[in-house]
């Protein structure tokens, strides 16, 4: 299989990329970072994870398609097309066929998705929940149930009453149309879809942020969402992201996550790390490192 496809026991997992490119300037995105702390790590960060000269983080925006013996599940839905976004110009009013083509390339049509699960409700994780048809936002996946964490949805629903600026409009165009179509299920933090897939709460980046646990034939994996955005956060778990809603809680969650999965065989499937995006947590002295699949 390619680095966009892998097996976890009997589960097939495919990455569907919307983009992979230099994105946010590191020192803006990680306000806790310093030039001095980063300096010894540039040798492995550049150019794979950090663009030389610009110090922009190399990041993916992607979904995972998880095919179990029971269901076809789409995890997170990227930025989407035709959506006005002021927070990040590169995401504003995108018009690209790459995402839907990526689904088709792995043999999945929008009609074949049984469930859509969003780790949280930020712009780059909900965009393809809907698409614009005849001037209306309609669910992209007509036969799917969309699963949102109850606490996450409640937070954004209430905040959105103050105006769409707080979510950069994504609640109005990418979440509420799904709810209004009757396709949304709001679930608690102990939700389990079946014996292959269940929720693990990982709050901090957002109030109700979740990760998705997978298990099949003795093999385990977890889709992290935005617990981490770059491998450098394994080295510096205290480096919070600018977008963290509760920075202290996000740090605590990240440290617990790294400690829990370090030196285990649990495959870590990240949202934003560059290709192949998946690997394992290993200890490195008093901190950690991310070892990508096929590397040592």
C-alpha positions in Angstrom: 0.0 0.0 0.0 1.0 3.6 -0.5 1.8 6.0 2.4 -1.8 7.2 2.2 -3.2 3.7 2.9 -2.6 1.1 5.6 -4.1 -1.8 7.4 -4.7 -2.0 11.2 -5.8 -5.6 11.7 -8.8 -5.9 9.5 -9.4 -2.2 9.3 -8.4 -0.3 6.2 -7.4 3.3 6.8 -6.9 5.8 3.9 -5.7 9.4 4.1 -7.5 11.8 1.8 -5.4 15.0 1.5 -6.8 18.4 0.8 -3.4 20.1 1.1 0.1 19.5 2.3 2.3 22.5 2.3 4.0 25.2 4.4 1.3 26.7 6.5 1.6 28.8 9.7 4.8 30.5 10.8 6.2 28.4 13.7 6.8 31.2 16.2 3.3 32.6 15.6 1.6 29.2 15.7 3.5 28.1 18.8 3.8 31.3 21.0 5.8 29.4 23.6 8.6 28.5 21.1 11.9 30.4 21.2 14.7 30.7 18.6 17.1 29.3 21.1 15.1 26.3 22.0 14.4 25.4 18.4 18.0 25.9 17.2 19.3 22.4 18.1 16.4 20.8 16.3 16.5 22.5 13.0 18.8 19.8 11.6 15.9 17.3 11.7 13.0 19.7 11.4 14.2 21.3 8.1 13.0 20.9 5.4 10.6 18.0 6.1 8.7 19.7 8.9 9.8 23.3 8.7 10.4 25.4 5.6 13.9 26.8 5.6 14.0 30.6 5.4 10.3 31.2 6.2 10.1 29.0 9.4 6.6 27.9 8.2 5.4 24.6 9.6 4.9 21.9 6.9 1.4 20.6 7.6 -1.3 18.5 6.0 -5.0 19.2 6.0 -6.6 15.8 5.6 -9.3 13.3 6.4 -9.1 9.6 7.3 -11.4 7.1 5.7 -11.8 4.1 8.1 -13.3 0.9 6.7 -14.2 -1.7 9.2 -16.2 -4.9 8.8 -19.2 -2.9 9.9 -19.0 0.6 8.4 -17.2 3.2 6.3 -16.4 6.1 8.5 -14.9 9.5 7.6 -12.9 11.3 10.3 -12.7 15.1 10.0 -13.5 16.8 6.7 -10.9 19.5 6.1 -11.6 23.1 4.9 -14.0 22.6 2.0 -14.9 24.6 -1.0 -16.6 28.0 -1.5 -16.4 29.0 2.2 -15.5 32.5 3.2 -12.7 32.3 5.8 -11.0 35.4 7.2 -8.7 33.8 9.8 -6.4 32.2 7.2 -6.4 33.6 3.6 -5.2 30.2 2.1 -8.5 28.7 3.3 -10.7 31.4 1.9 -13.1 30.5 -0.9 -11.2 27.4 -2.0 -12.2 25.8 -5.3 -10.4 22.5 -5.7 -11.4 19.0 -6.9 -8.6 17.3 -5.1 -10.6 16.2 -2.1 -13.5 14.6 -3.9 -11.1 13.1 -6.4 -9.1 11.7 -3.4 -12.2 9.9 -2.2 -12.9 8.5 -5.6 -9.3 7.3 -6.0 -9.7 5.0 -3.0 -13.0 3.7 -4.3 -15.3 5.6 -2.0 -18.3 7.8 -3.2 -20.0 10.4 -1.0 -23.0 8.1 -0.9 -21.0 5.2 0.6 -20.0 7.1 3.8 -22.0 5.7 6.7 -20.7 8.0 9.5 -18.8 11.3 9.6 -17.0 12.0 12.9 -15.3 15.3 13.7 -12.7 15.4 16.4 -13.7 19.0 17.0 -15.5 21.8 15.2 -12.7 24.0 13.9 -12.8 25.2 10.3 -10.2 22.8 9.0 -12.0 19.8 10.4 -15.6 20.4 9.3 -15.4 22.0 5.9 -16.5 19.1 3.7 -19.4 18.3 6.0 -21.4 20.4 3.5 -21.1 21.7 0.0 -22.9 24.5 -1.9 -25.7 23.3 -4.2 -28.1 25.9 -5.8 -27.0 28.5 -3.2 -27.7 26.2 -0.2 -25.3 24.4 2.1 -26.3 20.7 2.1 -24.7 17.7 3.7 -22.0 16.4 1.4 -22.6 12.8 2.5 -26.3 12.2 2.1 -26.5 8.8 3.7 -24.2 9.5 6.7 -24.9 10.1 10.3 -22.7 12.9 11.5 -21.4 12.3 15.0 -20.4 15.4 17.1 -19.3 15.3 20.7 -22.2 16.8 22.7 -20.0 19.1 24.8 -18.1 20.4 21.7 -21.4 21.1 19.9 -23.0 22.8 22.9 -20.0 25.1 23.3 -19.9 26.3 19.7 -23.7 26.5 19.4 -23.8 28.9 22.4 -20.7 30.9 21.3 -22.1 31.2 17.8 -25.1 33.1 19.1 -22.7 36.0 19.6 -21.8 36.0 16.0 -20.2 33.8 13.4 -16.9 35.6 13.7 -15.9 33.3 16.7 -16.0 30.2 14.5 -15.0 32.0 11.3 -18.4 31.1 10.0 -17.9 27.3 10.0 -20.7 26.6 12.4 -23.2 28.3 10.2 -22.1 26.8 6.9 -20.6 23.4 7.9 -22.3 22.3 11.1 -25.8 23.7 11.5 -26.9 22.7 8.0 -26.2 19.1 9.0 -28.2 19.4 12.2 -31.0 21.1 10.3 -31.0 18.2 7.8 -31.6 15.8 10.7 -28.3 13.9 10.1 -26.5 14.8 13.3 -26.1 12.7 16.4 -24.7 14.4 19.6 -22.9 11.8 21.7 -21.3 11.6 25.1 -17.6 11.1 25.9 -18.1 7.3 26.4 -19.6 6.8 23.0 -18.6 3.6 21.1 -19.7 3.1 17.5 -18.9 -0.6 17.6 -16.2 -3.0 18.7 -13.6 -1.4 16.3 -14.1 2.3 17.1 -14.8 4.5 20.1 -14.2 8.0 21.5 -11.3 9.0 23.8 -11.8 12.5 25.3 -8.8 14.8 24.7 -10.0 18.2 25.8 -8.0 21.4 25.7 -7.6 22.4 22.1 -11.3 22.8 22.2 -13.7 22.2 25.1 -15.1 18.9 23.8 -12.1 17.8 21.6 -12.0 14.0 21.1 -9.7 11.5 19.6 -10.8 8.3 17.9 -9.6 4.9 19.1 -9.4 1.9 16.8 -8.8 -1.7 17.5 -8.8 -4.8 15.3 -7.2 -8.3 15.6 -5.0 -7.2 18.5 -3.8 -4.1 16.7 -4.5 -0.6 18.2 -4.6 2.9 16.8 -5.7 6.4 17.6 -6.6 9.3 15.4 -5.3 12.3 17.4 -7.2 15.3 16.0 -5.4 18.4 17.2 -3.8 17.1 20.4 -0.6 17.9 18.5 0.1 19.8 15.3 3.8 19.1 14.6 6.4 16.5 15.7 8.2 19.3 17.6 5.4 19.2 20.2 6.6 15.7 21.2 10.0 17.2 22.0 8.3 20.3 23.6 4.9 19.2 25.0 4.6 22.6 26.7 4.5 24.4 23.3 0.8 25.1 23.0 -0.8 26.1 19.7 -2.2 29.6 19.2 -5.6 28.0 18.5 -5.8 26.1 21.8 -9.0 27.2 23.6 -7.7 26.2 27.0 -3.9 26.3 26.8 -3.2 24.8 30.2 -5.6 21.9 29.7 -4.3 21.3 26.2 -0.8 21.0 27.7 -2.0 18.6 30.3 -3.8 16.5 27.8 -0.9 16.4 25.4 1.5 15.3 28.2 -0.8 12.6 29.4 -1.4 11.4 25.8 2.4 11.2 25.1 3.0 9.4 28.4 0.2 6.9 27.8 1.2 5.9 24.3 5.0 6.1 24.6 6.7 2.8 24.0 3.5 1.0 23.0 2.5 -0.5 19.7 -0.5 1.8 19.4 -0.3 3.5 16.0 -0.7 7.2 16.2 -2.6 8.7 13.2 -2.1 12.5 13.3 -4.2 15.2 11.7 -1.5 17.6 10.5 1.9 15.9 10.5 3.4 15.6 7.1 3.3 12.3 5.1 3.0 9.6 6.1 1.3 11.2 9.2 1.3 7.9 11.2 3.8 6.5 13.6 4.6 5.8 17.2 5.5 7.7 20.4 8.9 6.9 21.8 10.7 8.3 24.9 13.7 10.5 24.3 15.3 11.1 27.7 12.8 13.2 29.7 10.7 14.0 26.7 9.4 12.2 23.6 9.9 11.8 19.9 7.6 10.8 17.0 8.9 7.9 14.9 7.1 7.6 11.6 6.1 4.3 10.2 9.0 2.6 8.5 11.6 4.7 10.3 13.7 4.0 13.3 
